[in-house]
């Protein structure tokens, strides 16, 4: 049975079903499209103007078009200074003439004569001048989108100019963009405050020319390049194609998952972060079974440097409790409906000969390769059974994980070392010193090659196994639920080798380990839980898996506003055959 779809009284009233049925339904009428094409093709940089006044309503239409431009983070950084005073226009014209002569003086004689022959501005003739300025006084980090592209506010103002240019053309006005100014001189002329930058002067008025083609092209200064000369596909022509053995879900799967959620009798996105994760799980077509918690355990010789508040023997005790089903991780898994697979990656005598990070690599090449392969085969086995949650046991592995995080993120030890369980400030200082020495040793002995080589040299047995499990699950199209820092750095090493693996990851939680948040940001993952856990053993991953089970039940059983749709055929064959082994040797 389906229910009436709740239609919002404000905002977008369309449904996913409507949009899927008519992907081009937002298109404007053909006549409007043709008119836009004519306006774009007819846009010209006008240099000659009539003195007739521009009606206020037309000027406002041009300014309104600029104000409707797209802007980074909806910051609207543009400011429009409308100039009509003759004295100001005369002073601006002198500044432009001065810059034109200066530019010509720096050219070869023939080019200079060509430049001086060109008419490049109409500041004196145009009845209006509009100076577009960008107010940059808000810090880039405070504007959505500028933290990564600080100049996006200037691009926004340029988009405003283009809107104004096209609108002016549609009204029959001429507009010319003049940048023959020293920016500081033009800013001083108009009294712009510090932090406000000008993008030049726009001449605006009725044109005293009607050029059939761009002026510089008509003057022989340049010509328009063919479109095919400036269009590239996928990457720059000379750039090599990236090597990838895996493919993340494509647009059809991703959009279908979102469409299915839109059919539920609830507001879209009502489950917040969980909705986002459920969309990814459904796009993967993950198996619906209860799933498994994989707990990998290993001893670490690094504990000899006093980096843990617990004796190394605790690892073996937790392993035994896990095997008996009474450890924290095992009980949490059972409560979430997960089975448990325990992997001994080097506990007790099996850890003999492994390095302490400070003086020697954690694992030799043969051992590391074998552990990764073991985990990979296990991941492939478990993926068809449902979610695969990751857990680890290993006294001292917060130090190990911090060293791996520092290497992968190129951060100093001081920014990745945390307290771990029950550590004091002196122990944190020792951990920091150990990580610094480990990083220095690796740098002095050839550095790091393949991403998984980081786990071999600075990690440990359980991290190698978990990396393999992550790779095996991803190759089989499954979902990996991460726990704390150790599981996250193992996954990050795999993602560095195979970027598509990131689509298969779910951040179960964010722990109290200092580097964990930085690693999750690098993976592009937002955690489902933030409980300040220090438990390890996969407890956070198991709790998150239970939450995912509940979310999938909601998606399956909540009333729908139309009959459930089947998963669409994409027309694409996605090859999920096992990739060549990433390995850890220098030859890979």
C-alpha positions as CSV (number, residue, x, y, z in Angstrom):
1,X,0.0,0.0,0.0
2,X,1.3,3.5,-0.8
3,X,0.5,6.8,0.9
4,X,0.1,10.3,-0.4
5,X,3.4,12.0,-0.7
6,X,3.9,14.9,1.8
7,X,4.4,17.9,-0.5
8,X,6.2,20.9,1.1
9,X,4.4,24.2,1.0
10,X,7.7,26.0,0.4
11,X,10.8,25.2,-1.6
12,X,11.1,22.4,-4.2
13,X,7.7,20.7,-4.6
14,X,8.9,18.1,-7.1
15,X,9.5,14.5,-6.2
16,X,12.2,12.1,-7.1
17,X,9.7,10.1,-9.2
18,X,8.8,13.2,-11.2
19,X,12.4,14.1,-11.8
20,X,13.2,10.6,-12.8
21,X,10.3,10.5,-15.2
22,X,11.4,13.7,-16.9
23,X,15.1,14.5,-16.4
24,X,14.8,17.4,-18.8
25,X,11.6,18.7,-17.2
26,X,13.4,21.8,-15.8
27,X,14.3,23.1,-19.3
28,X,12.9,26.4,-20.4
29,X,10.8,26.7,-23.6
30,X,12.7,26.4,-26.9
31,X,12.0,30.0,-27.7
32,X,13.7,31.1,-24.4
33,X,16.7,28.9,-25.1
34,X,17.0,30.3,-28.6
35,X,16.8,33.9,-27.3
36,X,19.6,33.1,-24.7
37,X,21.8,31.7,-27.5
38,X,21.2,34.9,-29.5
39,X,22.1,37.1,-26.6
40,X,25.3,35.2,-25.7
41,X,26.4,35.2,-29.4
42,X,25.7,38.9,-29.7
43,X,27.6,40.0,-26.6
44,X,30.3,42.5,-27.5
45,X,32.9,44.6,-25.7
46,X,31.6,48.1,-26.6
47,X,34.1,51.1,-26.8
48,X,32.0,53.8,-28.5
49,X,28.9,55.3,-26.8
50,X,26.1,57.8,-27.4
51,X,25.7,60.5,-24.7
52,X,21.9,59.8,-24.2
53,X,21.0,58.9,-20.6
54,X,20.2,55.4,-19.6
55,X,16.8,55.1,-17.9
56,X,16.9,54.2,-14.2
57,X,14.7,51.2,-14.7
58,X,17.2,49.8,-17.3
59,X,20.2,50.5,-15.1
60,X,18.5,48.7,-12.2
61,X,17.7,45.7,-14.4
62,X,21.4,45.4,-15.2
63,X,22.5,45.8,-11.6
64,X,19.8,43.3,-10.5
65,X,21.2,40.7,-13.0
66,X,24.6,41.1,-11.5
67,X,23.2,40.7,-8.0
68,X,21.5,37.4,-9.1
69,X,24.9,35.9,-10.0
70,X,26.1,32.7,-8.4
71,X,28.5,33.3,-5.5
72,X,30.7,31.0,-3.4
73,X,28.9,30.1,-0.2
74,X,26.2,32.6,-1.2
75,X,28.5,35.3,0.1
76,X,27.5,37.9,-2.5
77,X,30.8,39.7,-2.3
78,X,30.2,42.1,-5.1
79,X,29.7,45.8,-4.6
80,X,28.6,48.1,-7.4
81,X,29.8,51.7,-7.5
82,X,27.8,53.7,-10.1
83,X,29.7,56.7,-11.4
84,X,28.1,59.6,-13.2
85,X,30.2,62.6,-12.2
86,X,32.3,64.0,-15.0
87,X,35.3,64.7,-12.8
88,X,35.5,61.1,-11.6
89,X,35.2,59.8,-15.2
90,X,37.9,62.2,-16.4
91,X,40.3,61.1,-13.7
92,X,39.6,57.4,-14.4
93,X,40.2,58.0,-18.2
94,X,43.6,59.5,-17.4
95,X,44.5,56.5,-15.3
96,X,43.5,54.2,-18.2
97,X,45.4,56.2,-20.7
98,X,48.5,56.1,-18.6
99,X,48.4,52.3,-18.2
100,X,47.8,51.9,-21.9
101,X,51.0,53.9,-22.7
102,X,52.9,52.0,-20.0
103,X,51.9,48.7,-21.5
104,X,52.8,49.7,-25.0
105,X,56.2,50.8,-23.8
106,X,57.0,47.3,-22.7
107,X,56.1,45.7,-26.0
108,X,58.0,45.2,-29.3
109,X,57.6,48.2,-31.6
110,X,55.1,46.6,-34.0
111,X,52.9,45.2,-31.2
112,X,53.1,48.6,-29.4
113,X,51.8,50.4,-32.5
114,X,49.0,47.9,-32.8
115,X,48.0,48.4,-29.2
116,X,48.0,52.2,-29.6
117,X,45.8,51.9,-32.7
118,X,43.1,50.1,-30.7
119,X,40.3,51.8,-29.0
120,X,40.2,50.1,-25.6
121,X,37.8,52.1,-23.5
122,X,35.0,54.6,-23.6
123,X,35.2,56.1,-20.1
124,X,34.8,59.7,-21.2
125,X,31.9,59.0,-23.6
126,X,29.7,56.5,-21.8
127,X,27.1,58.2,-19.6
128,X,27.6,55.7,-16.8
129,X,30.5,53.9,-15.2
130,X,30.0,50.9,-12.9
131,X,33.0,49.7,-10.9
132,X,32.5,46.2,-9.6
133,X,34.4,45.7,-6.4
134,X,34.9,42.5,-4.3
135,X,34.5,42.8,-0.5
136,X,37.1,40.4,0.7
137,X,37.1,41.4,4.4
138,X,35.5,38.2,5.5
139,X,38.2,35.6,6.1
140,X,38.3,32.9,3.4
141,X,37.9,30.2,6.0
142,X,34.6,31.7,7.1
143,X,33.0,31.4,3.7
144,X,31.8,28.0,2.5
145,X,34.0,27.1,-0.5
146,X,36.7,29.7,-0.1
147,X,38.9,27.7,2.3
148,X,40.0,25.5,-0.6
149,X,39.7,28.1,-3.4
150,X,40.4,31.5,-1.7
151,X,39.9,33.5,-4.9
152,X,36.4,32.1,-5.6
153,X,34.9,35.4,-4.3
154,X,36.7,37.2,-7.2
155,X,35.3,34.5,-9.6
156,X,31.8,35.2,-8.2
157,X,32.2,38.9,-9.0
158,X,33.3,38.0,-12.5
159,X,30.1,35.9,-12.9
160,X,28.2,39.0,-11.8
161,X,29.8,41.0,-14.5
162,X,28.9,38.4,-17.2
163,X,25.2,38.6,-16.0
164,X,25.3,42.4,-16.3
165,X,26.9,42.2,-19.7
166,X,24.3,39.8,-21.1
167,X,21.4,41.8,-19.6
168,X,22.8,45.0,-21.0
169,X,23.0,43.4,-24.5
170,X,19.4,42.2,-24.3
171,X,18.2,45.7,-23.5
172,X,20.3,47.1,-26.4
173,X,22.9,48.7,-24.1
174,X,26.6,48.6,-24.7
175,X,29.0,47.4,-22.0
176,X,32.8,47.5,-22.0
177,X,35.0,46.0,-19.4
178,X,38.1,48.1,-18.8
179,X,41.0,46.8,-16.8
180,X,43.7,49.3,-17.9
181,X,44.2,50.4,-14.3
182,X,46.6,49.9,-11.5
183,X,44.1,48.4,-9.0
184,X,45.4,50.5,-6.2
185,X,44.9,53.7,-8.2
186,X,41.3,52.9,-9.1
187,X,40.6,51.9,-5.6
188,X,42.1,55.2,-4.3
189,X,40.0,57.2,-6.8
190,X,36.8,55.7,-5.5
191,X,37.8,55.6,-1.8
192,X,37.5,51.8,-1.5
193,X,38.5,50.6,2.0
194,X,41.2,48.1,2.7
195,X,40.1,44.6,1.9
196,X,37.9,45.7,-1.0
197,X,39.4,45.0,-4.4
198,X,38.2,46.3,-7.8
199,X,37.7,44.2,-10.9
200,X,37.9,47.2,-13.2
201,X,35.6,49.7,-14.7
202,X,32.4,48.9,-16.7
203,X,31.4,51.5,-19.3
204,X,27.7,51.5,-19.8
205,X,25.5,53.3,-22.2
206,X,23.8,53.2,-25.6
207,X,26.4,52.0,-28.2
208,X,27.7,54.2,-31.0
209,X,28.8,51.0,-32.8
210,X,27.1,47.8,-33.6
211,X,30.0,45.4,-34.2
212,X,29.1,42.1,-35.9
213,X,32.1,40.3,-34.3
214,X,34.4,40.9,-31.3
215,X,36.5,44.1,-31.7
216,X,39.9,42.6,-31.2
217,X,39.1,39.9,-33.6
218,X,37.9,42.4,-36.2
219,X,41.1,44.4,-35.7
220,X,43.2,41.4,-36.3
221,X,44.6,41.3,-32.8
222,X,43.5,37.7,-32.2
223,X,40.9,35.2,-33.4
224,X,38.5,32.9,-31.7
225,X,39.9,29.4,-31.3
226,X,37.9,26.4,-32.4
227,X,35.9,24.8,-29.5
228,X,37.6,21.4,-30.1
229,X,41.0,23.0,-29.4
230,X,40.0,24.0,-25.9
231,X,38.0,21.0,-24.8
232,X,39.6,18.0,-23.1
233,X,38.1,14.9,-21.7
234,X,38.8,13.3,-18.3
235,X,42.2,15.1,-17.8
236,X,44.8,17.3,-19.4
237,X,45.9,15.8,-22.8
238,X,49.4,15.0,-21.7
239,X,48.5,13.7,-18.3
240,X,48.7,9.9,-17.8
241,X,45.5,8.1,-16.9
242,X,45.2,7.1,-13.3
243,X,45.6,3.4,-12.5
244,X,42.6,1.9,-10.8
245,X,41.5,-1.7,-10.4
246,X,38.2,-1.0,-8.7
247,X,35.2,1.1,-9.6
248,X,32.9,2.8,-7.0
249,X,29.1,2.8,-7.7
250,X,28.2,4.9,-10.8
251,X,25.6,7.6,-11.1
252,X,22.7,5.3,-11.8
253,X,23.2,3.3,-8.6
254,X,23.9,6.4,-6.5
255,X,20.8,8.3,-7.8
256,X,18.6,5.2,-7.5
257,X,19.5,4.9,-3.8
258,X,18.5,8.5,-3.2
259,X,15.3,8.1,-5.2
260,X,14.3,5.1,-3.1
261,X,14.8,7.1,0.1
262,X,12.6,10.0,-1.4
263,X,9.7,7.6,-1.6
264,X,9.5,7.1,2.1
265,X,6.8,8.7,4.2
266,X,9.2,11.1,5.8
267,X,11.1,14.3,4.9
268,X,14.1,13.7,2.7
269,X,17.3,13.4,4.8
270,X,15.3,13.0,8.1
271,X,17.9,10.6,9.4
272,X,20.8,13.0,8.9
273,X,24.2,11.3,8.6
274,X,22.6,7.9,8.7
275,X,20.6,8.7,5.6
276,X,23.8,9.6,3.8
277,X,25.5,6.4,4.8
278,X,22.4,4.3,4.0
279,X,22.3,5.8,0.5
280,X,25.9,4.6,0.0
281,X,25.2,1.2,1.3
282,X,22.2,0.8,-1.0
283,X,24.1,2.1,-4.0
284,X,26.7,-0.6,-3.4
285,X,24.0,-3.2,-3.4
286,X,25.5,-4.6,-0.1
287,X,24.3,-8.0,1.1
288,X,21.4,-7.8,3.6
289,X,22.8,-10.4,6.0
290,X,23.7,-9.8,9.7
291,X,27.4,-9.4,9.0
292,X,30.6,-10.0,10.8
293,X,33.0,-8.3,13.2
294,X,36.6,-9.1,12.3
295,X,38.9,-8.7,15.2
296,X,42.6,-8.8,14.3
297,X,45.1,-9.1,17.2
298,X,48.9,-8.7,17.4
299,X,51.6,-7.9,19.9
300,X,53.9,-4.9,19.4
301,X,57.5,-4.8,20.5
302,X,57.2,-1.0,20.7
303,X,55.6,-1.4,24.2
304,X,59.2,-1.9,25.5
305,X,59.6,1.9,25.1
306,X,57.0,2.6,27.8
307,X,54.2,3.7,25.5
308,X,51.4,1.9,27.1
309,X,49.8,1.8,30.6
310,X,49.2,-1.9,30.3
311,X,51.4,-4.9,30.1
312,X,51.8,-6.6,26.7
313,X,50.2,-9.8,28.1
314,X,46.8,-8.0,28.2
315,X,46.6,-8.6,24.4
316,X,46.6,-12.4,24.9
317,X,43.9,-12.0,27.6
318,X,41.6,-10.0,25.4
319,X,42.2,-12.5,22.5
320,X,41.2,-15.4,24.8
321,X,38.1,-13.5,26.0
322,X,37.1,-12.7,22.4
323,X,37.5,-16.4,21.5
324,X,35.2,-17.2,24.4
325,X,32.7,-14.5,23.4
326,X,33.0,-12.4,26.5
327,X,35.3,-9.6,25.5
328,X,33.9,-6.1,25.0
329,X,34.0,-6.4,21.2
330,X,32.5,-9.9,21.1
331,X,29.6,-8.9,23.4
332,X,29.0,-5.7,21.4
333,X,29.0,-7.7,18.2
334,X,26.5,-10.2,19.5
335,X,24.2,-7.3,20.6
336,X,24.3,-6.0,17.1
337,X,23.6,-9.3,15.5
338,X,27.1,-9.8,14.2
339,X,29.2,-12.9,14.2
340,X,32.9,-12.7,15.2
341,X,35.9,-13.8,13.3
342,X,39.2,-13.6,15.3
343,X,42.4,-13.3,13.4
344,X,45.7,-14.0,15.2
345,X,48.1,-11.7,13.4
346,X,51.0,-12.3,15.7
347,X,50.3,-12.7,19.4
348,X,52.9,-14.3,21.7
349,X,55.5,-16.4,20.0
350,X,54.1,-15.5,16.6
351,X,55.3,-12.0,17.1
352,X,59.0,-13.0,17.5
353,X,61.3,-11.1,15.3
354,X,59.1,-8.1,14.6
355,X,60.5,-4.6,14.9
356,X,59.9,-1.9,17.5
357,X,59.6,0.9,14.9
358,X,62.4,2.9,16.5
359,X,65.2,0.5,15.4
360,X,63.5,-1.8,12.9
361,X,60.5,-2.2,10.6
362,X,57.4,-3.7,12.2
363,X,57.2,-6.5,9.6
364,X,59.4,-8.0,7.0
365,X,58.1,-8.0,3.4
366,X,57.2,-11.7,3.3
367,X,55.2,-11.5,6.6
368,X,53.4,-8.3,5.6
369,X,52.4,-9.7,2.2
370,X,51.1,-12.9,3.7
371,X,49.0,-11.0,6.3
372,X,47.5,-8.7,3.7
373,X,46.6,-11.6,1.5
374,X,45.1,-13.5,4.4
375,X,42.9,-10.6,5.2
376,X,42.0,-10.1,1.6
377,X,40.8,-13.6,1.2
378,X,38.8,-13.3,4.5
379,X,37.2,-10.0,3.3
380,X,36.1,-11.7,0.0
381,X,34.6,-14.5,2.0
382,X,32.6,-12.3,4.4
383,X,31.4,-9.6,2.1
384,X,28.4,-11.6,0.7
385,X,27.3,-12.2,4.3
386,X,26.5,-8.6,5.2
387,X,28.4,-5.7,6.8
388,X,32.0,-6.3,7.8
389,X,33.0,-4.4,10.9
390,X,36.6,-4.0,11.9
391,X,38.2,-4.3,15.3
392,X,41.7,-4.7,16.7
393,X,43.5,-5.9,19.8
394,X,47.1,-5.0,20.5
395,X,48.6,-3.2,23.5
396,X,50.7,-0.3,22.1
397,X,48.9,0.0,18.9
398,X,47.8,3.6,19.4
399,X,51.4,4.5,19.1
400,X,51.7,2.4,16.0
401,X,48.6,3.9,14.5
402,X,49.8,7.4,15.3
403,X,53.1,6.7,13.4
404,X,51.2,5.4,10.4
405,X,48.9,8.4,10.5
406,X,51.9,10.8,10.7
407,X,53.4,9.1,7.6
408,X,50.3,9.0,5.5
409,X,49.1,12.5,6.4
410,X,52.6,14.1,6.4
411,X,52.1,15.4,9.9
412,X,54.6,15.8,12.8
413,X,54.4,13.4,15.7
414,X,53.1,16.2,18.0
415,X,49.9,16.5,16.0
416,X,49.0,12.8,15.9
417,X,50.0,11.3,19.2
418,X,47.1,10.9,21.7
419,X,46.8,9.6,25.2
420,X,45.6,6.1,24.4
421,X,44.0,4.2,27.3
422,X,45.0,5.4,30.8
423,X,48.2,7.2,29.7
424,X,49.6,10.2,31.6
425,X,51.5,13.2,30.2
426,X,54.9,11.6,30.6
427,X,53.7,8.6,28.6
428,X,52.4,10.8,25.9
429,X,55.8,12.5,25.7
430,X,57.5,9.0,25.3
431,X,55.0,8.1,22.6
432,X,55.7,11.3,20.7
433,X,59.5,10.6,21.0
434,X,59.0,7.1,19.7
435,X,57.0,8.3,16.7
436,X,59.5,11.0,15.9
437,X,62.4,8.4,15.9
438,X,60.4,6.0,13.8
439,X,59.6,8.6,11.2
440,X,63.3,9.7,11.2
441,X,64.5,6.1,10.8
442,X,62.2,5.5,7.8
443,X,63.2,8.8,6.2
444,X,66.9,7.9,6.6
445,X,66.5,4.4,5.1
446,X,64.8,5.1,1.8
447,X,61.5,6.6,2.8
448,X,58.1,5.0,2.0
449,X,57.0,3.7,-1.4
450,X,53.6,1.9,-1.9
451,X,51.0,3.1,0.6
452,X,50.8,-0.4,2.2
453,X,54.5,-0.2,2.8
454,X,53.7,2.3,5.5
455,X,51.8,-0.5,7.4
456,X,54.8,-2.9,7.0
457,X,57.4,-0.4,8.2
458,X,55.4,1.5,10.9
459,X,52.3,-0.6,11.5
460,X,51.9,-4.1,12.6
461,X,50.3,-7.4,12.1
462,X,46.7,-6.5,12.8
463,X,46.8,-3.4,10.6
464,X,48.1,-5.5,7.7
465,X,45.3,-8.0,8.1
466,X,42.7,-5.2,8.4
467,X,44.0,-3.6,5.3
468,X,43.6,-6.9,3.4
469,X,40.1,-7.4,4.8
470,X,39.2,-3.9,3.6
471,X,40.5,-4.5,0.1
472,X,38.8,-7.9,-0.1
473,X,35.4,-6.6,1.0
474,X,35.6,-3.7,-1.5
475,X,36.6,-6.0,-4.4
476,X,33.5,-8.0,-3.6
477,X,31.2,-5.0,-3.5
478,X,30.7,-5.1,0.3
479,X,30.6,-2.5,3.1
480,X,33.4,-2.0,5.7
481,X,32.5,-0.4,9.0
482,X,35.5,1.2,10.6
483,X,36.1,1.5,14.4
484,X,38.9,3.6,15.9
485,X,42.2,5.1,14.7
486,X,43.9,1.8,14.0
487,X,41.2,0.5,11.7
488,X,41.0,4.0,10.0
489,X,44.7,4.2,9.2
490,X,44.7,0.7,7.7
491,X,41.8,1.7,5.5
492,X,43.5,5.0,4.5
493,X,46.6,3.1,3.3
494,X,44.3,1.0,1.1
495,X,42.4,4.0,-0.2
496,X,45.8,5.6,-1.2
497,X,46.4,2.5,-3.3
498,X,42.9,2.1,-4.6
499,X,40.8,5.3,-4.3
500,X,37.5,3.6,-5.2
501,X,37.7,1.7,-1.9
502,X,36.6,4.9,-0.1
503,X,33.0,4.4,-1.4
504,X,32.9,1.1,0.5
505,X,33.8,2.6,3.9
506,X,31.6,3.7,6.8
507,X,33.0,5.5,9.7
508,X,31.4,3.8,12.6
509,X,32.7,6.3,15.2
510,X,35.2,9.0,16.1
511,X,37.3,8.0,19.0
512,X,39.2,10.2,21.4
513,X,42.5,9.5,19.7
514,X,43.9,12.8,18.5
515,X,44.7,11.7,14.9
516,X,41.4,9.9,14.3
517,X,39.4,13.0,13.2
518,X,42.2,14.0,10.8
519,X,42.3,10.5,9.2
520,X,38.5,10.5,8.8
521,X,38.6,13.9,7.1
522,X,41.3,12.5,4.7
523,X,38.9,9.6,3.9
524,X,36.0,12.1,3.5
525,X,33.9,10.2,6.1
526,X,31.6,11.6,8.7
527,X,31.2,9.3,11.7
528,X,27.9,7.8,12.8
529,X,28.8,7.9,16.4
530,X,30.9,10.3,18.5
531,X,30.9,8.8,22.0
532,X,34.5,9.5,23.0
533,X,35.2,5.8,23.0
534,X,38.6,4.3,24.0
535,X,37.5,0.6,24.0
536,X,39.0,-0.7,20.8
537,X,38.2,-4.3,19.9
538,X,35.6,-3.1,17.4
539,X,33.1,-1.9,20.0
540,X,32.3,1.3,18.1
541,X,32.1,-0.5,14.8
542,X,29.7,-3.1,16.2
543,X,27.5,-0.4,17.8
544,X,27.5,1.5,14.4
545,X,26.6,-1.8,12.6
546,X,23.6,-2.2,14.8
547,X,22.6,1.4,13.9
548,X,23.0,0.6,10.2
549,X,20.8,-2.5,10.6
550,X,18.1,-0.4,12.2
551,X,18.5,2.2,9.4
552,X,18.1,-0.5,6.7
553,X,15.0,-1.8,8.5
554,X,13.6,1.7,8.4
555,X,14.3,1.9,4.7
556,X,12.6,-1.5,4.1
557,X,9.5,-1.2,6.3
558,X,8.5,2.5,6.5
559,X,5.4,3.3,4.5
560,X,6.1,4.5,1.0
561,X,4.4,7.2,-1.2
562,X,4.5,4.9,-4.3
563,X,5.2,1.3,-4.9
564,X,8.8,0.3,-4.4
565,X,10.9,0.4,-7.6
566,X,13.4,-2.2,-8.6
567,X,17.1,-1.5,-9.0
568,X,17.6,0.0,-12.4
569,X,19.7,-1.6,-15.1
570,X,22.7,0.7,-15.7
571,X,23.8,-0.7,-19.0
572,X,27.3,-0.9,-17.6
573,X,29.2,-4.0,-16.6
574,X,31.3,-3.2,-13.5
575,X,34.2,-5.5,-13.2
576,X,34.8,-6.4,-9.6
577,X,37.4,-9.1,-10.3
578,X,40.2,-9.2,-7.8
579,X,42.8,-6.6,-8.6
580,X,46.5,-7.4,-8.8
581,X,47.9,-7.6,-5.3
582,X,49.0,-4.2,-4.1
583,X,51.8,-6.0,-2.1
584,X,54.3,-4.2,0.0
585,X,57.5,-4.8,-1.8
586,X,59.4,-2.1,-3.7
587,X,58.6,-3.8,-7.0
588,X,54.9,-3.1,-6.7
